[in-house]
Amino acid sequence: MLKRVLLVLLLGMTLLAAKTIDSIEIKGFDGDKLKPIIGIKVGDTYTTGKVVKAKKIIREALGAAGYKRVTVQSAVSDKGSAVGLTFTINKGNKVTIRKVEIVGNKKVPSAELTSHVINKKAEFMGWFPGRSSGTANIPQLKYDAMRVKDEYYKRGYIDAKVDEPSLEVDPATSDATVTYRVKEGRQYKVSSVDLNMRSVPSLSAATLTTELQLKKDGVFDVSKLRSDIKMISTKLADMGYAYAKVLPGFRKNPRNLTMAVRYKVLPGKKVTINNLLIKGNKKTKDHVVRRYVDLAPGDLYSYTALKESKKALSRTGYFEKAVIKPKKVSSTKMDLEVDVKEAKTGAFTIGGGYGSADGWMIDGSIKERNIFGTGMELGAAIDYSKVTQSYNLSLKDPRLFDSKYSLSFGVFKKESDYSDNDTYDSLAYEKKDEIGGYLSLGRQFTHNLYASIGYSYKDVEYDNVDYNNSIIVDYTNYVKSSIIGSLVYDSTDDYYVPREGIYARFGFEYAGLGSAPAGKKLAEFTRYDGKFAAYYGLKDQIDYDLILRAKLRGSYIDHDSGKYVPVSERLYLGGASRGIRGFKSGTISPMTGGFRTGGYKSYVASLEASIPLSVASKMRLTFFVDYGQIWGESDWNSDVDSITQKSVGAQVEWRSPFGPINLVFAKAIDPDETHGDTATFEFNIGGKF
């Protein structure tokens, strides 16, 4: 009888296990947050093992969110050919750390020991990036003990012992105290540092020794030891020794409190690239991916080339993710697997909006940064507003015939009518027509260095000019025939959201080639422009995706006395595109006779802090401070020689399906409203710098 019952139960469990899951319900917590991470989904085959694992994941996730006494119950409802799962969660109260104590430390301050732990005490304004909210991360407590011990190891206390911290929770308030008990031991210094290395051509042990951070008679610092291992491994890897090993050895002398260190270096054999395997690209051609990887079959392996190749792929903007994985083939051969996830590179828009300068507008545009997967960029746009109608067409091949050269050209036509718009009441004319184009040839010299040279032409005509204005000569119809060039250094790690690296650009324009047709003047001047941006992500330091940005841009127009510099070619600040947000575009300018006449020298400095708003929607929030100055020319009889403006604000950055969109909310600080019109809101599409 017992055997029959067991057989029936076993048969029932087998039939249940073979069924699929047709519903998953989570009670007691936000199911939308938990369902993507529990490891099972509707349509999967039901097994008890999957349910057990899902419950463990839920407990760990809630523990990381600060809940200590989490219980998870599961229920299975039989629906014939399928089953339904229900998880009921009792999360308890969220634990907040109010105090962190170190017991037994005398030589290292508590603040230094807890500087890198995850579980910190609650701080004032704990919601602000970089501050601690005090929310307990229960699973990380045991690792925090290792982090405290590591702080001792960095200071030479290699005998230090740190017990796993205790967490005492007040059941009435859910406030907690974390306590670490330590035994410090004594501090050790380095008695000697040696390299035991087999012969490597063009790399000697003596050369490497001079670059070691761990020095004789210095405090033994485990972080310097790690840096030395990484430095030696990288140098060897850049010479083709992909499988080199650096094994640290120690000889401890407790009597003298010293540590002798010896690095045993095993270079192995030089490794060449066997094959380049491309994965994940559905649209982008294989050869487009390959041209950004600076390693080809037959090349010696290089760690730095591999790292820079990944950055180069990310900078293209073609991919959301780019990973290059080395795959060992033999002791002397390696495959490189390039796994990419393509980004949306094309956008077609048609619609309307409101601009801070032009009022209501309608626009239509098409832009594809990766035409048919070839890597070429095509853009066409038509913008129509009460003030301006413009038409643009451009084409760029960043790697012409897969070479290091680039080719780009563009044409445009713009018609502006300011006769019925008081935003531009400081202009001395009512209408302006522009038409022109450019052609440019560029070349990539290193991983990060680019240069270009080209030709630009523009024809400008004014209409309904105010002839009572004393500087009417500045609004003469003109042509601009120019040589243009640029030098760009870009070591950033991503096209849209860089978290590390530097972007620097120097550009010049020499206007004055040829001669002007009858009835028009020839613009003659030399313009220099510079841009600099540094990006620093703090994810590793504070476990939060905070990005700090420092930006600087400057321009200077040089011209000889008597040479013609049109007012529209001079410098203007204001707005996101020109610098100093919180002002209408181009309204920060020296004035002459009540009219904006532009400057000859300007700069804008910006500091920014960017935090994630929605990872899924690719939205970030950036706080900023802008400060800039612009100078006119005293011999114009201008009413001011220099203008200073500044602002603060926040900017929503959204990688939308229609392209990058920035929504700017800014406030001017003590504005000089005589030389700049303020604006609290602005938006732009496609901006990057």
C-alpha positions as CSV (number, residue, x, y, z in Angstrom):
1,M,0.0,0.0,0.0
2,L,2.8,2.4,1.0
3,K,4.7,1.7,-2.3
4,R,1.5,2.5,-4.3
5,V,1.0,5.9,-2.5
6,L,4.7,6.8,-3.1
7,L,4.3,5.8,-6.7
8,V,1.2,8.0,-7.1
9,L,2.9,11.0,-5.5
10,L,6.0,10.5,-7.6
11,L,3.9,10.3,-10.8
12,G,2.0,13.5,-9.8
13,M,5.2,15.4,-9.2
14,T,6.6,14.2,-12.5
15,L,3.5,15.4,-14.4
16,L,3.6,18.7,-12.5
17,A,7.2,19.2,-13.3
18,A,6.6,18.7,-17.0
19,K,4.1,21.5,-17.1
20,T,4.8,25.1,-18.3
21,I,4.4,28.2,-16.2
22,D,1.5,30.4,-17.6
23,S,1.4,33.0,-14.8
24,I,3.7,34.5,-12.2
25,E,2.3,36.7,-9.4
26,I,4.3,38.5,-6.7
27,K,2.5,39.8,-3.6
28,G,4.0,42.1,-1.0
29,F,6.5,43.9,-3.2
30,D,6.7,45.6,-6.6
31,G,6.5,42.6,-9.0
32,D,7.6,44.7,-12.0
33,K,11.0,45.2,-10.3
34,L,11.5,41.6,-9.2
35,K,10.1,39.6,-12.2
36,P,13.0,40.5,-14.5
37,I,15.6,39.1,-12.1
38,I,14.1,36.0,-10.5
39,G,15.4,33.7,-13.3
40,I,12.0,32.3,-14.5
41,K,9.4,33.7,-16.8
42,V,6.0,32.7,-18.3
43,G,6.5,29.9,-20.8
44,D,9.3,28.2,-18.9
45,T,9.0,24.6,-17.8
46,Y,8.1,24.3,-14.1
47,T,10.6,22.7,-11.7
48,T,10.9,23.0,-8.0
49,G,14.6,23.9,-8.3
50,K,13.7,27.0,-10.3
51,V,11.2,28.1,-7.6
52,V,13.8,27.6,-4.8
53,K,16.3,29.6,-6.7
54,A,13.8,32.4,-7.4
55,K,13.0,32.6,-3.7
56,K,16.7,32.9,-2.9
57,I,17.2,35.7,-5.5
58,I,14.2,37.6,-4.0
59,R,15.6,37.4,-0.5
60,E,19.0,38.6,-1.7
61,A,17.5,41.4,-3.7
62,L,15.5,42.7,-0.8
63,G,18.4,42.3,1.5
64,A,20.4,44.5,-0.8
65,A,17.6,47.0,-0.6
66,G,17.9,47.2,3.2
67,Y,15.3,44.6,4.4
68,K,16.7,42.3,7.0
69,R,13.9,39.8,8.0
70,V,12.6,38.8,4.6
71,T,10.4,35.7,4.2
72,V,9.2,34.4,0.8
73,Q,6.5,31.8,0.4
74,S,5.6,30.1,-2.9
75,A,2.4,28.5,-4.0
76,V,1.7,26.4,-7.2
77,S,-1.8,26.3,-8.7
78,D,-2.5,23.4,-11.1
79,K,-4.2,24.6,-14.3
80,G,-4.4,21.3,-16.2
81,S,-1.7,21.6,-18.8
82,A,0.1,24.5,-17.0
83,V,0.7,25.9,-13.6
84,G,0.5,29.3,-12.0
85,L,3.2,30.6,-9.5
86,T,2.5,33.0,-6.6
87,F,5.3,34.4,-4.4
88,T,4.1,36.0,-1.2
89,I,6.7,38.3,0.4
90,N,6.9,39.6,3.9
91,K,9.7,42.1,3.7
92,G,9.5,43.6,7.2
93,N,10.9,47.1,7.7
94,K,13.8,48.6,5.8
95,V,16.9,48.8,8.0
96,T,18.7,52.2,8.3
97,I,22.2,52.3,9.6
98,R,22.5,55.2,12.1
99,K,25.9,54.3,13.5
100,V,29.1,52.5,12.4
101,E,31.6,51.5,15.1
102,I,35.2,50.2,14.9
103,V,36.3,48.5,18.1
104,G,40.0,47.9,18.6
105,N,41.5,50.4,16.2
106,K,44.2,52.7,17.5
107,K,46.5,53.4,14.6
108,V,44.1,53.9,11.8
109,P,41.1,56.3,12.2
110,S,37.6,54.8,11.9
111,A,36.7,57.2,9.0
112,E,39.6,55.9,6.9
113,L,38.7,52.3,7.6
114,T,35.0,52.7,6.6
115,S,35.6,55.0,3.6
116,H,35.1,52.2,1.1
117,V,32.5,50.0,2.7
118,I,29.0,49.7,1.2
119,N,27.1,49.9,4.5
120,K,27.7,53.5,5.7
121,K,25.7,55.4,8.3
122,A,23.0,57.8,7.2
123,E,24.3,61.2,6.3
124,F,22.6,64.6,5.9
125,M,21.1,64.9,2.4
126,G,21.7,61.2,2.0
127,W,19.5,61.3,-1.2
128,F,22.2,63.3,-3.0
129,P,24.7,61.4,-5.2
130,G,27.9,60.7,-3.3
131,R,26.1,60.9,0.1
132,S,24.9,57.9,2.1
133,S,21.2,57.2,2.7
134,G,22.1,54.7,5.4
135,T,20.0,51.9,3.8
136,A,21.5,48.6,4.9
137,N,22.8,46.2,2.2
138,I,22.7,42.9,4.2
139,P,24.5,40.6,1.7
140,Q,27.4,43.1,1.5
141,L,28.2,43.0,5.2
142,K,30.6,40.1,5.0
143,Y,32.4,41.8,2.1
144,D,32.6,45.0,4.0
145,A,34.8,43.2,6.6
146,M,37.2,42.4,3.7
147,R,37.1,46.0,2.6
148,V,38.1,47.2,6.1
149,K,40.9,44.6,6.2
150,D,42.1,45.8,2.8
151,E,42.4,49.3,4.2
152,Y,44.8,47.9,6.8
153,Y,46.8,46.0,4.1
154,K,47.2,49.3,2.2
155,R,48.9,50.7,5.3
156,G,51.3,47.8,6.0
157,Y,49.3,46.1,8.7
158,I,49.4,42.7,7.1
159,D,48.6,40.8,10.4
160,A,45.4,42.7,10.8
161,K,42.3,40.7,11.6
162,V,38.7,41.9,11.1
163,D,35.7,39.9,12.3
164,E,32.5,39.8,10.2
165,P,30.5,42.9,11.4
166,S,27.6,42.6,13.7
167,L,24.3,44.3,12.8
168,E,22.1,45.3,15.8
169,V,18.7,46.4,14.8
170,D,16.2,48.2,17.0
171,P,12.9,46.4,16.4
172,A,10.9,49.5,17.2
173,T,12.6,51.9,14.8
174,S,14.5,49.5,12.4
175,D,17.5,51.7,13.1
176,A,20.8,49.8,13.1
177,T,24.3,49.9,14.4
178,V,27.1,48.1,12.6
179,T,30.2,47.1,14.7
180,Y,33.5,45.9,13.4
181,R,36.0,44.3,15.8
182,V,39.6,44.5,14.7
183,K,43.1,43.4,15.8
184,E,45.6,45.7,14.1
185,G,48.9,44.1,14.6
186,R,52.1,46.0,13.6
187,Q,53.1,47.8,10.5
188,Y,55.5,46.3,8.1
189,K,57.9,48.0,5.7
190,V,59.6,46.7,2.5
191,S,63.1,45.3,2.9
192,S,63.6,44.6,-0.8
193,V,61.9,44.4,-4.1
194,D,63.3,42.0,-6.8
195,L,62.2,40.9,-10.2
196,N,62.8,37.3,-11.3
197,M,62.2,37.5,-15.1
198,R,63.2,35.4,-18.0
199,S,64.9,37.2,-20.8
200,V,62.5,39.4,-22.9
201,P,63.9,41.3,-25.9
202,S,63.8,45.1,-25.4
203,L,62.4,44.8,-21.9
204,S,64.9,44.4,-19.0
205,A,64.2,43.8,-15.3
206,A,66.2,46.9,-14.5
207,T,63.9,49.0,-16.6
208,L,60.8,47.6,-15.0
209,T,62.3,48.0,-11.5
210,T,62.5,51.8,-11.9
211,E,58.7,51.9,-12.6
212,L,57.6,49.8,-9.6
213,Q,55.5,51.7,-7.1
214,L,56.5,49.4,-4.2
215,K,59.9,50.7,-3.0
216,K,62.5,49.5,-0.6
217,D,62.1,51.0,2.9
218,G,58.6,52.2,2.1
219,V,55.5,51.0,3.9
220,F,54.2,47.7,2.5
221,D,51.1,48.7,0.5
222,V,49.0,45.9,-1.1
223,S,47.4,48.5,-3.5
224,K,50.9,49.3,-4.9
225,L,51.6,45.6,-5.2
226,R,48.5,45.2,-7.3
227,S,49.5,48.2,-9.5
228,D,53.0,46.7,-10.0
229,I,51.5,43.4,-11.1
230,K,49.1,45.2,-13.5
231,M,51.9,47.4,-14.9
232,I,54.3,44.4,-15.6
233,S,51.4,42.4,-17.1
234,T,50.3,45.3,-19.4
235,K,53.8,45.9,-20.7
236,L,54.3,42.3,-21.6
237,A,50.8,42.0,-23.1
238,D,51.5,45.0,-25.3
239,M,54.6,43.2,-26.6
240,G,52.5,40.1,-27.6
241,Y,52.9,38.1,-24.4
242,A,49.1,37.6,-23.9
243,Y,49.4,34.8,-21.4
244,A,52.2,36.3,-19.3
245,K,52.0,35.6,-15.5
246,V,53.3,37.8,-12.7
247,L,53.5,35.8,-9.4
248,P,54.3,37.8,-6.3
249,G,56.3,36.1,-3.6
250,F,56.9,37.3,0.0
251,R,59.3,36.7,2.8
252,K,58.0,38.0,6.0
253,N,60.3,38.9,8.9
254,P,58.2,39.4,12.1
255,R,61.3,40.3,14.1
256,N,62.4,43.2,11.9
257,L,58.8,44.0,10.8
258,T,59.8,43.8,7.2
259,M,58.5,42.1,4.0
260,A,60.8,41.1,1.1
261,V,58.9,41.1,-2.2
262,R,59.9,39.2,-5.3
263,Y,57.9,39.3,-8.6
264,K,58.3,36.1,-10.6
265,V,57.6,36.9,-14.2
266,L,56.7,34.2,-16.7
267,P,56.3,35.8,-20.1
268,G,55.3,32.7,-21.9
269,K,55.3,32.8,-25.7
270,K,54.3,35.6,-28.0
271,V,50.7,35.3,-29.2
272,T,49.4,36.4,-32.7
273,I,45.8,36.9,-33.7
274,N,44.4,33.9,-35.4
275,N,41.0,35.2,-36.4
276,L,38.5,38.1,-35.8
277,L,35.0,36.8,-35.1
278,I,32.2,39.3,-35.4
279,K,28.9,38.6,-33.5
280,G,25.7,40.5,-32.9
281,N,25.7,42.8,-35.9
282,K,22.5,42.4,-37.9
283,K,22.8,45.6,-40.0
284,T,26.4,46.8,-39.7
285,K,28.7,45.2,-42.2
286,D,31.5,43.0,-40.8
287,H,34.2,45.2,-42.4
288,V,32.8,48.3,-40.7
289,V,33.3,46.6,-37.3
290,R,36.7,45.3,-38.2
291,R,38.1,48.7,-39.2
292,Y,37.7,49.9,-35.7
293,V,39.6,46.9,-34.2
294,D,43.3,47.7,-34.3
295,L,44.2,44.1,-34.4
296,A,44.0,41.8,-37.4
297,P,44.8,38.2,-38.2
298,G,48.6,37.8,-38.0
299,D,49.2,40.8,-35.7
300,L,50.9,40.4,-32.4
301,Y,48.5,40.7,-29.5
302,S,48.4,44.0,-27.6
303,Y,46.4,44.7,-24.5
304,T,46.4,48.4,-25.1
305,A,45.3,48.0,-28.7
306,L,42.4,45.8,-27.5
307,K,41.3,48.3,-24.9
308,E,41.5,51.2,-27.4
309,S,39.6,49.2,-30.0
310,K,36.7,48.7,-27.6
311,K,36.6,52.5,-27.0
312,A,36.8,53.2,-30.7
313,L,33.8,50.9,-31.3
314,S,31.8,52.6,-28.5
315,R,32.7,56.1,-29.8
316,T,31.1,55.4,-33.2
317,G,27.6,55.6,-31.8
318,Y,26.7,52.5,-33.9
319,F,26.5,50.2,-30.8
320,E,24.9,50.2,-27.4
321,K,27.5,47.7,-26.3
322,A,30.8,46.5,-27.7
323,V,32.8,43.7,-26.0
324,I,36.0,42.1,-27.3
325,K,36.7,38.7,-25.8
326,P,40.1,36.9,-26.3
327,K,39.6,33.2,-27.0
328,K,42.7,31.1,-26.6
329,V,43.4,28.8,-29.5
330,S,46.9,27.6,-28.6
331,S,50.0,28.8,-26.7
332,T,50.8,31.1,-29.6
333,K,47.4,31.8,-31.2
334,M,44.3,33.7,-30.1
335,D,40.9,34.5,-31.6
336,L,39.2,37.8,-30.9
337,E,35.4,37.6,-30.5
338,V,33.9,41.0,-31.1
339,D,30.3,40.9,-29.7
340,V,28.3,44.0,-30.4
341,K,24.7,45.1,-29.7
342,E,23.5,47.6,-32.3
343,A,22.1,50.9,-31.3
344,K,19.4,52.9,-33.2
345,T,21.4,55.0,-35.5
346,G,18.6,56.3,-37.7
347,A,15.8,58.7,-37.0
348,F,12.9,60.2,-39.0
349,T,11.0,63.0,-37.4
350,I,8.2,65.2,-38.4
351,G,6.4,67.4,-36.0
352,G,6.4,70.7,-34.1
353,G,7.7,72.3,-31.0
354,Y,8.6,75.6,-29.3
355,G,12.0,77.1,-29.4
356,S,13.3,79.8,-27.1
357,A,14.3,82.0,-30.0
358,D,12.1,81.2,-33.0
359,G,8.7,80.5,-31.2
360,W,6.5,77.8,-32.6
361,M,8.1,75.7,-35.3
362,I,7.5,72.6,-37.5
363,D,10.3,70.4,-38.7
364,G,11.1,67.3,-40.6
365,S,14.4,65.5,-40.7
366,I,16.0,62.3,-41.6
367,K,19.4,61.3,-40.2
368,E,21.1,57.9,-40.4
369,R,24.6,57.6,-38.9
370,N,25.1,54.1,-40.4
371,I,23.5,54.0,-43.9
372,F,22.8,50.4,-44.8
373,G,25.4,49.3,-42.3
374,T,28.2,51.0,-44.2
375,G,29.2,53.4,-41.4
376,M,28.4,56.5,-43.6
377,E,26.3,59.3,-42.2
378,L,23.5,61.0,-44.1
379,G,21.5,63.9,-42.9
380,A,18.7,66.0,-44.4
381,A,16.5,68.5,-42.6
382,I,13.9,71.1,-43.2
383,D,12.9,73.5,-40.5
384,Y,10.1,76.0,-40.7
385,S,9.2,78.6,-38.1
386,K,7.8,82.1,-38.0
387,V,11.3,83.5,-38.3
388,T,13.5,80.9,-40.1
389,Q,13.2,78.4,-42.9
390,S,16.3,76.3,-43.4
391,Y,17.3,73.3,-45.6
392,N,20.3,71.1,-45.0
393,L,21.9,68.1,-46.7
394,S,25.1,66.4,-45.5
395,L,27.0,63.2,-46.1
396,K,30.0,61.8,-44.3
397,D,32.1,58.7,-44.7
398,P,34.3,58.5,-41.6
399,R,36.5,55.7,-43.0
400,L,36.7,56.2,-46.7
401,F,37.2,52.8,-48.4
402,D,38.0,51.4,-45.0
403,S,41.1,53.6,-44.9
404,K,42.2,56.0,-42.2
405,Y,40.8,58.9,-44.3
406,S,37.4,60.5,-44.0
407,L,35.4,62.6,-46.5
408,S,32.4,64.8,-45.8
409,F,30.4,67.5,-47.6
410,G,27.3,69.5,-47.0
411,V,25.0,72.1,-48.6
412,F,22.5,74.5,-46.9
413,K,20.1,77.3,-47.6
414,K,18.6,79.5,-44.8
415,E,16.0,82.3,-45.1
416,S,15.3,84.5,-42.0
417,D,12.6,87.1,-41.6
418,Y,12.7,89.1,-38.4
419,S,10.3,91.8,-39.4
420,D,7.5,90.6,-37.1
421,N,9.4,89.1,-34.1
422,D,10.4,91.2,-31.2
423,T,12.9,88.6,-30.0
424,Y,15.3,90.1,-32.5
425,D,14.5,93.7,-32.0
426,S,18.2,94.5,-31.6
427,L,19.0,93.7,-35.2
428,A,19.5,96.4,-37.8
429,Y,17.8,94.4,-40.6
430,E,14.6,92.5,-41.3
431,K,15.6,89.7,-43.7
432,K,18.6,87.6,-44.3
433,D,19.3,84.9,-46.9
434,E,22.2,82.4,-46.7
435,I,23.4,79.7,-49.1
436,G,26.6,77.7,-49.0
437,G,28.4,74.4,-48.6
438,Y,31.6,72.7,-47.6
439,L,33.9,69.8,-48.5
440,S,36.4,68.3,-46.0
441,L,39.0,65.6,-46.1
442,G,40.2,64.1,-42.8
443,R,42.6,61.5,-41.5
444,Q,43.0,59.4,-38.3
445,F,46.7,59.4,-37.1
446,T,46.4,57.4,-33.8
447,H,43.7,55.7,-31.8
448,N,42.6,59.1,-30.5
449,L,44.0,61.8,-32.8
450,Y,42.2,63.1,-36.0
451,A,42.8,66.0,-38.3
452,S,40.9,67.5,-41.3
453,I,41.3,70.2,-43.9
454,G,38.7,71.5,-46.3
455,Y,37.0,74.4,-48.1
456,S,33.8,76.3,-47.2
457,Y,31.8,78.9,-49.1
458,K,28.8,81.0,-48.0
459,D,26.8,83.8,-49.8
460,V,24.8,86.1,-47.5
461,E,22.3,88.8,-48.5
462,Y,20.4,91.3,-46.3
463,D,17.1,93.0,-47.0
464,N,15.2,95.9,-45.4
465,V,18.3,97.2,-43.5
466,D,17.9,100.2,-41.1
467,Y,19.8,102.9,-43.0
468,N,19.6,105.2,-40.1
469,N,21.9,102.9,-38.2
470,S,25.5,104.3,-38.0
471,I,27.1,100.9,-38.5
472,I,25.1,100.1,-41.6
473,V,28.4,99.1,-43.4
474,D,28.5,95.9,-41.2
475,Y,25.3,94.7,-42.9
476,T,26.6,94.7,-46.4
477,N,25.9,91.7,-48.6
478,Y,29.0,89.5,-48.6
479,V,30.6,86.2,-49.5
480,K,32.9,84.0,-47.3
481,S,35.4,81.8,-49.0
482,S,37.4,79.9,-46.5
483,I,40.0,77.2,-45.7
484,I,38.8,75.2,-42.7
485,G,40.6,72.7,-40.6
486,S,40.6,70.9,-37.3
487,L,42.6,68.8,-34.9
488,V,40.7,66.5,-32.6
489,Y,41.8,64.3,-29.7
490,D,39.2,62.0,-28.3
491,S,39.9,59.3,-25.7
492,T,36.3,59.1,-24.3
493,D,34.8,55.6,-23.9
494,D,31.3,56.2,-25.3
495,Y,29.6,58.4,-28.0
496,Y,26.5,59.3,-26.1
497,V,27.4,59.1,-22.4
498,P,31.2,59.1,-21.8
499,R,32.3,58.2,-18.3
500,E,36.0,58.6,-18.8
501,G,38.4,60.3,-21.1
502,I,39.1,63.6,-22.7
503,Y,37.7,65.3,-25.7
504,A,39.8,68.2,-27.2
505,R,39.3,70.1,-30.5
506,F,41.2,72.9,-32.1
507,G,39.7,74.4,-35.2
508,F,40.6,77.2,-37.5
509,E,39.1,79.1,-40.4
510,Y,41.0,81.4,-42.8
511,A,38.4,83.5,-44.7
512,G,39.4,85.7,-47.6
513,L,40.2,83.4,-50.6
514,G,39.5,84.8,-54.1
515,S,37.3,87.8,-54.6
516,A,33.7,88.8,-54.1
517,P,31.2,89.3,-57.0
518,A,30.0,92.8,-57.9
519,G,27.9,94.4,-55.2
520,K,29.2,92.2,-52.4
521,K,32.2,92.4,-50.0
522,L,34.7,89.6,-49.2
523,A,34.9,88.5,-45.6
524,E,38.6,88.5,-44.5
525,F,39.6,87.2,-41.1
526,T,41.1,84.2,-39.3
527,R,39.1,82.4,-36.6
528,Y,40.4,80.0,-33.9
529,D,38.1,77.8,-31.9
530,G,39.0,75.4,-29.0
531,K,37.0,72.9,-27.0
532,F,38.0,70.8,-24.1
533,A,35.9,68.3,-22.0
534,A,37.0,65.9,-19.3
535,Y,34.8,63.1,-18.0
536,Y,35.1,61.2,-14.8
537,G,32.7,58.5,-13.7
538,L,32.4,57.6,-10.0
539,K,30.7,54.2,-10.3
540,D,33.7,52.3,-8.9
541,Q,34.3,54.7,-6.0
542,I,30.7,55.2,-4.7
543,D,28.7,52.4,-6.4
544,Y,26.5,55.0,-8.1
545,D,26.6,56.1,-11.7
546,L,27.5,59.7,-11.0
547,I,29.5,61.4,-13.9
548,L,31.5,64.6,-13.4
549,R,32.2,66.8,-16.4
550,A,34.4,69.8,-16.9
551,K,34.1,71.7,-20.1
552,L,35.8,74.7,-21.6
553,R,35.3,76.4,-25.0
554,G,36.9,79.5,-26.4
555,S,37.1,81.5,-29.7
556,Y,39.2,84.3,-31.1
557,I,38.8,86.2,-34.4
558,D,42.0,87.8,-35.7
559,H,41.8,90.4,-38.5
560,D,43.9,93.2,-40.0
561,S,42.8,96.8,-39.8
562,G,40.5,97.6,-42.7
563,K,39.6,94.0,-43.3
564,Y,35.9,93.2,-43.4
565,V,34.5,91.0,-40.6
566,P,30.7,90.7,-41.1
567,V,28.6,91.1,-37.9
568,S,27.0,87.6,-38.4
569,E,30.5,86.0,-38.5
570,R,31.5,87.5,-35.1
571,L,31.1,85.8,-31.8
572,Y,27.9,85.5,-29.8
573,L,27.1,83.6,-26.6
574,G,23.9,82.3,-25.0
575,G,21.9,79.1,-25.2
576,A,23.0,75.5,-25.1
577,S,24.6,75.5,-28.6
578,R,26.7,78.6,-28.0
579,G,27.3,78.3,-24.3
580,I,25.8,79.8,-21.1
581,R,22.5,78.2,-20.7
582,G,19.8,80.4,-19.2
583,F,20.0,83.0,-22.0
584,K,18.4,83.1,-25.4
585,S,20.6,81.8,-28.2
586,G,23.1,84.3,-29.4
587,T,21.9,87.3,-27.4
588,I,25.0,87.7,-25.2
589,S,26.9,90.3,-27.3
590,P,28.5,93.7,-27.2
591,M,26.1,96.5,-28.3
592,T,26.7,99.4,-30.6
593,G,23.9,102.0,-31.0
594,G,21.4,99.6,-29.5
595,F,22.3,96.8,-31.9
596,R,24.1,93.5,-31.2
597,T,27.4,93.6,-33.1
598,G,29.2,90.5,-31.8
599,G,32.6,90.0,-30.2
600,Y,36.1,89.1,-31.2
601,K,37.1,87.0,-28.2
602,S,35.0,84.7,-25.9
603,Y,35.1,81.7,-23.6
604,V,32.7,79.6,-21.6
605,A,33.5,77.3,-18.7
606,S,31.0,74.7,-17.4
607,L,31.0,72.2,-14.5
608,E,28.4,69.4,-14.6
609,A,27.3,66.5,-12.5
610,S,25.1,63.8,-14.2
611,I,23.0,61.1,-12.6
612,P,20.7,58.5,-14.0
613,L,16.9,59.2,-14.1
614,S,15.8,56.0,-15.9
615,V,18.2,53.4,-17.1
616,A,15.5,51.6,-19.2
617,S,14.5,54.9,-20.9
618,K,18.1,56.1,-21.2
619,M,17.4,59.3,-19.4
620,R,19.9,61.3,-17.2
621,L,19.6,64.4,-15.1
622,T,22.5,66.8,-15.2
623,F,23.2,69.7,-12.9
624,F,25.4,72.5,-14.3
625,V,27.1,75.8,-13.7
626,D,28.0,78.0,-16.7
627,Y,30.4,81.0,-16.6
628,G,31.5,83.0,-19.7
629,Q,32.9,86.2,-21.0
630,I,32.9,87.9,-24.4
631,W,34.9,90.9,-25.6
632,G,34.1,93.5,-28.2
633,E,36.5,95.9,-29.9
634,S,37.1,99.3,-28.3
635,D,37.6,101.1,-31.6
636,W,34.0,100.4,-32.5
637,N,33.0,102.9,-29.9
638,S,31.2,100.0,-28.2
639,D,29.4,100.8,-24.9
640,V,31.2,97.9,-23.1
641,D,34.6,96.2,-23.6
642,S,33.7,92.9,-22.0
643,I,30.6,91.1,-20.8
644,T,30.4,88.5,-18.1
645,Q,27.3,86.2,-17.7
646,K,26.7,83.1,-15.5
647,S,23.9,80.6,-14.8
648,V,23.0,77.5,-13.0
649,G,20.4,74.8,-13.8
650,A,19.5,71.3,-14.6
651,Q,19.3,69.4,-17.9
652,V,17.3,66.3,-18.8
653,E,19.3,64.2,-21.3
654,W,17.3,61.6,-23.2
655,R,18.4,59.2,-25.8
656,S,15.0,59.0,-27.4
657,P,14.0,57.0,-30.5
658,F,14.2,60.3,-32.4
659,G,17.8,61.0,-31.4
660,P,19.4,62.7,-28.4
661,I,17.1,65.3,-26.8
662,N,18.1,67.8,-24.1
663,L,15.6,69.7,-22.0
664,V,17.3,72.6,-20.3
665,F,16.0,74.4,-17.2
666,A,18.3,77.3,-16.2
667,K,18.4,80.4,-14.2
668,A,20.8,83.3,-15.0
669,I,22.7,84.6,-12.0
670,D,22.8,88.4,-11.6
671,P,22.4,88.8,-15.4
672,D,23.5,91.8,-17.4
673,E,20.2,92.1,-19.2
674,T,21.5,94.9,-21.4
675,H,23.8,92.4,-23.1
676,G,21.8,89.2,-22.9
677,D,18.2,88.1,-22.9
678,T,17.4,85.5,-20.2
679,A,15.4,82.3,-20.9
680,T,14.4,79.7,-18.3
681,F,13.7,76.8,-20.7
682,E,15.3,75.5,-23.9
683,F,15.5,72.3,-25.8
684,N,17.7,71.0,-28.5
685,I,18.0,67.8,-30.5
686,G,21.3,66.1,-31.4
687,G,23.7,68.1,-29.2
688,K,26.7,66.3,-27.9
689,F,29.5,68.6,-26.6
